[in-house]
Amino acid sequence: MTPAARVAAAIDILDRILGGAPAEQALTTWARGSRFAGSKDRAAIRDLVFDSLRRKRSRAHLGGAMTGRGLMIGALREDQRDPDDVFSGIGYAPSPLSEQVRQLPGAPPTEAVRLDCPEWLEGQLRDSLGADFAPVLEALRQRAPVYLRVNTLKADVATAQAALAEAGIVTQRNDLASTALEVTSGARAVSASQAYKDGLVELQDAASQAVVEALGPLGQSDRILDYCAGGGGKTLALAALSGAPVAAHDAHARRMGDLPGRAKRAGARISLVDQPESLWDLVLIDVPCSGSGAWRRQPDAKWRLTEADLQGLRQTQAAIMDRVAALVAPTGRLAYATCSILDAENGAQVGAFLERHPDWLATKSLRLLPTQGGDGFFVTILTR
């Protein structure tokens, strides 16, 4: 495909997403109907689409319309390229620009538009981030780095790096977590590498790893429950950190479908539990949240989130905290975590829990922002 044909394809996919289709679904649907597109074409088009979703407001401003066409015109102008060079109407290229569109943009964008901030969330984000508002929003406009977690049940960092290097995958250490490696070259080869297949490394954001490390020290005698396990990334990290068996639970058990296979590859002792009972030394609740700290990985989620959604998530978070508190042993710890940068889901949620449960106290908190290299994360450890 020519570069112009790739832009035309991105326009089609973006229009589907703007019409309500989830991003991954729109990409898959297009790929199935476009067998002529090779792997490099699909990867390039995916990048065009996701970059435009990360920068939807600013590119729509530059392109003059909140459409796939407007976003791609905006993308070219953002890169200081003349859209007329691509929008030629020749072959599979998009049709030429009108004179009106050539005169755009007019007035400069507001800060919120320039930073691609959802309009209804601007106040909350400013209140939550303070002086970090602009740097964090700018970081969320960028592509996320690819991070790996070294599985210490099978390898140390040097061994893992050497094994990855044999597959042409170049990594460097990241200070957020002792097990974190940033992939600087060869990211697309990770899942096919022997180091990955042998369980020496797992794909996991550096900040997510840092959250798990903040829960230490842990030992082999500790009873550990990951209550909102999802795909099990933190479950596996907890097993490696402690050397202990870890129980995993999720309200939607199908999300844990791949976890047994992942645990076997990692050499981790993981059990799936439907209804956790008894008392645990550590209960981690990585609760459902806005995902605002990871918007650069799932940029369409930034624009799909509504005020009603956020309110519903906060109610769910509070209910989980209240329910799970009863599962923590008298001397145990409850770890409340989100991948959110909104105080309404973080500090305010913890404060409300402590008001409802005056016999509990917060002993440690950690907030990580996308400006630090990884995703935005929050964790507070609570004890009686």
C-alpha distance (Angstrom), angle and dihedral (degrees) to the residues before:
residue distance angle dihedral
M1 . . .
T2 3.79 . .
P3 3.82 119.1 .
A4 3.82 88.7 -107.8
A5 3.82 91.4 51.9
R6 3.80 89.3 51.4
V7 3.80 89.4 53.2
A8 3.80 89.8 50.5
A9 3.79 90.2 51.6
A10 3.81 91.1 48.8
I11 3.81 89.5 52.2
D12 3.80 90.5 54.3
I13 3.81 92.8 48.7
L14 3.80 93.8 45.2
D15 3.80 90.7 51.7
R16 3.81 89.1 54.6
I17 3.80 90.5 50.7
L18 3.79 93.0 46.5
G19 3.79 86.6 50.6
G20 3.80 90.6 59.6
A21 3.81 106.6 -86.5
P22 3.83 116.8 132.9
A23 3.79 110.9 -108.4
E24 3.80 96.9 -117.3
Q25 3.79 91.6 46.8
A26 3.81 92.1 50.5
L27 3.80 91.6 49.9
T28 3.80 92.6 47.7
T29 3.80 92.8 47.7
W30 3.79 91.5 51.1
A31 3.81 92.9 47.0
R32 3.81 92.7 51.1
G33 3.78 90.7 52.6
S34 3.81 93.7 44.4
R35 3.79 105.9 57.2
F36 3.80 89.5 158.4
A37 3.80 90.4 71.9
G38 3.79 113.8 96.7
S39 3.79 126.2 -144.5
K40 3.80 92.5 -94.4
D41 3.80 90.4 50.7
R42 3.81 91.9 50.3
A43 3.80 92.1 48.1
A44 3.82 92.4 48.5
I45 3.81 92.7 47.8
R46 3.78 90.9 47.9
D47 3.80 89.3 54.1
L48 3.82 91.2 49.6
V49 3.80 90.9 51.2
F50 3.80 97.8 45.7
D51 3.80 93.9 43.2
S52 3.80 88.8 53.7
L53 3.80 92.0 48.7
R54 3.80 90.6 51.8
R55 3.81 88.7 52.5
K56 3.79 100.8 31.7
R57 3.81 100.3 135.3
S58 3.80 96.5 42.8
R59 3.79 94.2 45.3
A60 3.80 92.6 46.7
H61 3.81 87.1 53.6
L62 3.80 91.5 51.1
G63 3.80 93.0 43.1
G64 3.78 97.4 43.5
A65 3.81 98.8 -124.2
M66 3.79 142.8 58.1
T67 3.81 91.5 -122.6
G68 3.78 134.6 104.4
R69 3.78 88.6 -101.4
G70 3.79 92.8 48.8
L71 3.81 92.1 48.9
M72 3.79 93.0 51.5
I73 3.79 92.9 46.6
G74 3.79 86.3 50.9
A75 3.80 90.9 49.3
L76 3.80 91.8 55.2
R77 3.79 92.3 47.3
E78 3.79 90.6 47.8
D79 3.82 87.8 55.9
Q80 3.83 88.7 48.0
R81 3.80 91.3 -114.5
D82 3.80 123.5 139.4
P83 3.84 108.1 -111.5
D84 3.81 89.3 -150.1
D85 3.80 88.0 70.4
V86 3.82 89.5 63.9
F87 3.80 103.8 25.2
S88 3.79 94.3 65.2
G89 3.81 102.7 125.7
I90 3.79 88.9 -131.0
G91 3.79 115.8 136.6
Y92 3.80 109.0 -35.7
A93 3.81 94.3 -15.0
P94 3.83 119.6 121.1
S95 3.81 116.3 -95.6
P96 3.83 118.9 -87.5
L97 3.80 123.4 -84.0
S98 3.78 121.6 -100.9
E99 3.80 119.5 -119.9
Q100 3.81 89.1 -109.9
V101 3.80 92.5 56.8
R102 3.80 90.8 46.1
Q103 3.80 88.7 62.1
L104 3.81 92.9 56.0
P105 2.93 142.7 140.5
G106 3.77 104.2 51.6
A107 3.80 118.9 176.1
P108 3.83 118.3 23.9
P109 3.81 115.7 -99.0
T110 3.78 123.9 -100.1
E111 3.80 117.2 -109.7
A112 3.81 91.2 -102.4
V113 3.82 91.7 52.4
R114 3.80 92.5 44.8
L115 3.81 90.2 51.2
D116 3.81 93.8 44.1
C117 3.79 93.6 -121.4
P118 3.83 117.1 167.2
E119 3.80 105.0 -110.9
W120 3.80 97.5 -130.5
L121 3.82 92.9 48.3
E122 3.79 98.6 49.1
G123 3.80 95.2 97.8
Q124 3.79 94.3 47.4
L125 3.78 92.7 46.4
R126 3.79 92.2 49.5
D127 3.81 90.9 48.9
S128 3.81 92.4 46.7
L129 3.80 97.7 44.7
G130 3.80 104.5 31.0
A131 3.80 109.5 179.2
D132 3.81 89.2 2.8
F133 3.82 92.6 64.0
A134 3.81 98.1 98.9
P135 3.84 97.5 37.5
V136 3.81 92.9 48.4
L137 3.81 94.4 46.0
E138 3.79 89.1 48.3
A139 3.81 90.4 51.0
L140 3.81 89.7 52.1
R141 3.82 89.0 57.6
Q142 3.82 90.1 63.4
R143 3.79 131.5 78.8
A144 3.79 113.7 -93.4
P145 3.80 118.7 -113.6
V146 3.80 118.3 -114.8
Y147 3.79 111.6 -113.6
L148 3.77 132.1 -171.6
R149 3.79 129.3 -161.0
V150 3.78 115.3 -139.7
N151 3.79 107.1 -131.5
T152 3.80 102.7 -132.4
L153 3.81 90.3 -165.4
K154 3.80 86.5 73.6
A155 3.80 110.4 17.3
D156 3.76 147.1 8.2
V157 3.78 122.5 -122.4
A158 3.81 96.5 -95.8
T159 3.81 92.4 49.8
A160 3.80 92.0 49.1
Q161 3.79 92.8 48.0
A162 3.80 91.5 50.6
A163 3.80 91.9 49.5
L164 3.80 91.5 49.3
A165 3.80 91.2 47.8
E166 3.80 89.6 57.6
A167 3.83 87.0 62.5
G168 3.81 92.0 48.4
I169 3.81 93.5 -102.4
V170 3.80 112.2 138.7
T171 3.81 118.2 -158.1
Q172 3.76 140.6 176.0
R173 3.78 131.0 -162.1
N174 3.79 121.5 -101.7
D175 3.79 122.7 -147.9
L176 3.80 95.6 -140.2
A177 3.81 91.9 80.7
S178 3.79 135.0 9.7
T179 3.81 90.9 -126.9
A180 3.82 97.7 45.0
L181 3.80 122.3 116.1
E182 3.79 123.3 -179.6
V183 3.79 114.1 -146.4
T184 3.79 107.5 -133.2
S185 3.81 97.1 173.3
G186 3.80 135.4 15.3
A187 3.80 98.6 26.6
R188 3.80 93.7 151.1
A189 3.81 89.7 59.1
V190 3.81 96.4 57.1
S191 3.81 100.2 92.2
A192 3.82 91.6 48.8
S193 3.81 94.7 46.7
Q194 3.79 122.4 108.1
A195 3.80 90.1 -128.2
Y196 3.80 89.3 61.4
K197 3.81 95.1 41.2
D198 3.82 90.6 50.6
G199 3.80 91.5 51.7
L200 3.79 97.6 -113.8
V201 3.82 90.8 128.6
E202 3.79 139.3 21.4
L203 3.79 129.3 -160.6
Q204 3.81 105.5 -108.7
D205 3.79 133.9 141.9
A206 3.80 115.6 -106.2
A207 3.82 93.4 -124.3
S208 3.80 90.4 51.3
Q209 3.80 87.9 54.1
A210 3.80 90.3 48.5
V211 3.81 90.4 54.7
V212 3.80 90.5 56.1
E213 3.81 92.7 46.3
A214 3.81 88.5 52.7
L215 3.82 87.8 63.6
G216 3.80 93.0 63.3
P217 2.89 154.5 141.1
L218 3.79 94.4 72.1
G219 3.79 129.8 162.6
Q220 3.79 139.5 -160.6
S221 3.81 91.9 -99.0
D222 3.82 94.5 56.6
R223 3.80 118.4 109.4
I224 3.81 105.4 -135.7
L225 3.80 129.9 -172.2
D226 3.81 125.6 -173.0
Y227 3.79 98.1 -161.0
C228 3.83 99.7 -176.2
A229 3.79 96.3 35.3
G230 3.80 101.0 158.0
G231 3.80 108.2 171.2
G232 3.80 90.3 -7.5
G233 3.80 104.0 -114.8
K234 3.80 93.6 137.1
T235 3.82 91.1 38.4
L236 3.79 90.0 60.4
A237 3.81 91.8 44.0
L238 3.82 90.4 51.7
A239 3.79 90.3 51.2
A240 3.80 91.0 51.6
L241 3.82 93.3 45.0
S242 3.80 94.6 49.9
G243 3.79 105.0 26.9
A244 3.80 84.8 -138.6
P245 3.79 132.0 118.6
V246 3.81 111.2 -91.8
A247 3.80 126.2 -154.0
A248 3.80 117.0 -142.7
H249 3.79 126.9 -158.0
D250 3.79 133.6 173.1
A251 3.78 130.5 175.2
H252 3.81 86.6 -131.2
A253 3.79 101.6 48.7
R254 3.80 93.5 -170.3
R255 3.81 88.8 71.1
M256 3.81 87.1 68.6
G257 3.80 92.5 52.5
D258 3.82 94.8 113.0
L259 3.80 95.3 40.5
P260 3.84 98.6 90.8
G261 3.79 90.5 53.8
R262 3.78 92.2 45.6
A263 3.81 90.8 48.6
K264 3.80 91.5 51.5
R265 3.80 91.2 50.8
A266 3.81 90.7 48.1
G267 3.80 95.6 45.5
A268 3.82 89.5 -123.2
R269 3.79 126.0 146.6
I270 3.79 105.1 -127.2
S271 3.79 128.5 162.7
L272 3.80 125.3 -170.2
V273 3.81 115.5 -136.6
D274 3.80 126.9 -167.0
Q275 3.80 99.2 -164.3
P276 3.81 113.3 17.4
E277 3.78 113.4 -144.5
S278 3.79 137.9 167.9
L279 3.81 122.2 43.3
W280 3.80 128.5 -59.5
D281 3.80 134.1 -155.8
L282 3.80 90.9 -140.6
V283 3.78 129.0 18.1
L284 3.79 116.6 -175.1
I285 3.80 117.1 -161.1
D286 3.78 110.4 -172.7
V287 3.79 89.6 -178.8
P288 3.82 129.2 -154.4
C289 3.80 106.6 -88.8
S290 3.79 145.2 159.8
G291 3.80 90.7 -81.9
S292 3.80 87.4 -138.2
G293 3.80 91.9 147.0
A294 3.81 89.8 59.5
W295 3.81 99.8 42.3
R296 3.79 92.5 121.8
R297 3.83 87.9 63.3
Q298 3.82 94.2 44.4
P299 3.79 103.5 24.3
D300 3.79 96.0 166.5
A301 3.83 88.2 61.9
K302 3.81 88.6 65.5
W303 3.78 91.3 61.8
R304 3.81 97.3 37.6
L305 3.80 95.2 55.6
T306 3.82 113.4 102.0
E307 3.78 133.4 -169.6
A308 3.81 89.0 -108.1
D309 3.81 90.1 51.4
L310 3.79 91.4 52.7
Q311 3.78 92.3 48.8
G312 3.80 90.4 49.9
L313 3.80 91.3 49.3
R314 3.80 91.4 51.4
Q315 3.79 90.7 52.5
T316 3.80 90.3 49.5
Q317 3.80 91.5 48.9
A318 3.81 92.7 51.5
A319 3.80 91.9 47.4
I320 3.81 92.1 51.2
M321 3.80 92.1 49.4
D322 3.79 92.2 50.9
R323 3.81 93.0 45.9
V324 3.79 97.2 46.0
A325 3.80 96.3 45.7
A326 3.81 87.5 77.7
L327 3.83 90.4 59.7
V328 3.81 94.3 59.6
A329 3.80 118.0 98.0
P330 3.84 116.5 -119.2
T331 3.80 90.7 -101.4
G332 3.80 94.4 31.2
R333 3.79 132.2 107.2
L334 3.78 134.2 -118.5
A335 3.81 114.8 -152.8
Y336 3.80 115.1 -159.9
A337 3.82 113.5 -164.0
T338 3.80 139.2 173.3
C339 3.79 136.4 173.2
S340 3.81 87.7 -135.5
I341 3.80 132.9 115.7
L342 3.82 92.9 -161.5
D343 3.79 116.4 106.2
A344 3.81 89.7 -147.7
E345 3.81 87.5 70.1
N346 3.78 96.6 36.4
G347 3.80 126.6 31.6
A348 3.79 94.6 10.6
Q349 3.80 91.1 50.7
V350 3.79 92.3 50.4
G351 3.81 90.9 46.9
A352 3.80 91.0 52.6
F353 3.81 90.7 50.2
L354 3.80 91.5 52.2
E355 3.80 90.1 51.2
R356 3.80 90.4 52.9
H357 3.82 92.0 43.6
P358 3.84 108.6 36.5
D359 3.82 91.2 173.8
W360 3.82 89.6 69.0
L361 3.80 128.9 75.8
A362 3.79 136.9 -171.2
T363 3.80 111.9 -116.3
K364 3.80 102.3 175.4
S365 3.79 137.8 11.7
L366 3.77 132.9 -173.8
R367 3.78 127.5 -172.0
L368 3.79 120.4 -172.8
L369 3.79 124.3 -172.1
P370 3.81 130.8 -157.9
T371 3.81 88.3 -113.6
Q372 3.81 87.0 71.8
G373 3.79 92.4 64.4
G374 3.79 103.4 -99.3
D375 3.78 131.8 67.6
G376 3.78 123.2 -67.7
F377 3.82 110.3 -88.5
F378 3.78 139.1 167.5
V379 3.79 131.6 -164.9
T380 3.79 133.8 173.1
I381 3.80 124.7 -174.6
L382 3.80 114.9 -143.6
T383 3.81 129.4 -166.2
R384 3.77 136.3 173.7
